[in-house]
Amino acid sequence: MTAERPEVLFLCIHNAGRSQMAAALLARYGRGQVVVHSAGSDPGETLNPAVVEAMAEVGIDITAERPKKLIDDTALRSDVIVTMGCGDACPVYPGKRYVDWDLPDPAGKPVEAVRPIRDDIDARVRALLTELTPIP
């Protein structure tokens, strides 16, 4: 990575659940050390309400967020692209570092089922942040 602040793109299909949770968690823990993006190849209309509730439980308000469509510029300037359940639906940008997080889709699940997904994402985000911003 050549940027002063590494850029991370969390990418899924609808950008209504997993990628939103990951982006919010990395923004919290990164405290400005990392530029955070999230997007979807086919974004939904709104965020998953159970995801919004699960994030509120850990003190993160994502109610102002909206699903965003992936644009090439965001992907091209990102140092790491973390995919979540994209399969063939998300494009591949040559030369980019990809990390695939195999996570259950929270769509249609109650908050009780979203909590373990959130907690799994939390642990992965912390590990990624440690890798991207090593202590000098």
Secondary structure, 3 states (H helix, E strand, C coil): CCCCCCEEEEEECCCCCHHHHHHHHHHHHHCCCCEEEEEECCCCCCCCHHHHHHHHHCCCCCCCCCCCECCHHHHHHCCEEEECCCHHHCCCCCCCEEEECCCCCCCCCCHHHHHHHHHHHHHHHHHHHHHHCCCC
